[in-house]
């Protein structure tokens, strides 16, 4: 009897979930940290995100409590082809969690509302150049569907992130995109009340049928159709946004609007540019971590180069199909060739920060 008990005890101890049964980071701390902070002290962001999502490799000694019918665990490392020695190492650069996210979104919505209200009160909408009004109606109206599509793709992707930190970064990315699609919808609806004959449905018609937009649609649908959540995140922020998103938003809308007597639209669109800077910083941090992984780095680099090749080919074609829009304003101050060169330079800079060679896509 005693021999049997002695045999069982070590195994029972190893599987125990009782307090004090395991040693972990912070075991001897009165601050109850269950993780190694990135800096000298844990940030509020780390306190609110690390180990919120369980992981049997860390503290879930009894393995996953819930699994899918086919045996797939609640969260699986197999949901992406990328590999990591420690997924929990990632920390989002913006350190955004639930409370700070809602605060920032509220601030942006308030800013846009003030701009639109003041602009309409001053009668500026009626002074927009007529050719520019049609561009807002047809093409900015079409672009909101691209933003919505990226929002839906990243919304789907965030569910599969292996840690709460990765989920948060992708989910806030999705939230920004969906909010901006809504920003554009509400903005066009507001200015449409001051413009006789403004067609609120024209953007959708152009998105569905105008040849100018079919490359963009293909790019969005390809991203949304990927079964690898990190490929969706990579394709959105590393490839599509610099080659197509910034090209249209910054390289066209924000460059041209002022010369069309429009100070309102750039203020609305600038929110999306700020969103992208935050999303991009988080993206670079994650994929650089994966490329620098001592065990899986080279395999990850080859994987990301494959994703880059697939999605950049589609994005470059989509960008060139948008070229006719640059010729539509009556006052022409932006050149498509210059905008494309800027987008290529942007891609080279992003690739350099991550550790990828993108010269084949972006030019030498």
Secondary structure, 3 states (H helix, E strand, C coil): CHHHHHHHHHHHHHCCCCCCCCCCCCCCCCCCCCCCCCCCCCCHHHHHHCCCCCCCCCCCCCCCCCECCCCCECCCHHHCCCCCCCHHHCCCCCCCCHHHHHHHHHHHHHHHHHHHHHHHHHCHHHHCCHHHHHHHHHHHHHHHHHHHHHHHHHHHHHCCCCCHHHHHHHHHHHHHHHHHHHHHHHHHHHHHCCCCCCCCCHHHHHHHHCHHHHHHHHHHHHHHHCCCHHHHHHHHHHHHHHHHHHHHHHHHHHHHHHHHCCCHHHHHHHHHHHHHHHHHHHHHHHHHHHHCCCCCHHHHHHHHHHHHHHHHHHHHHHHHHCHHHHHCCCCCCCCHHHHHHHHHHHHHHHHHHHCCCCHHHHCC
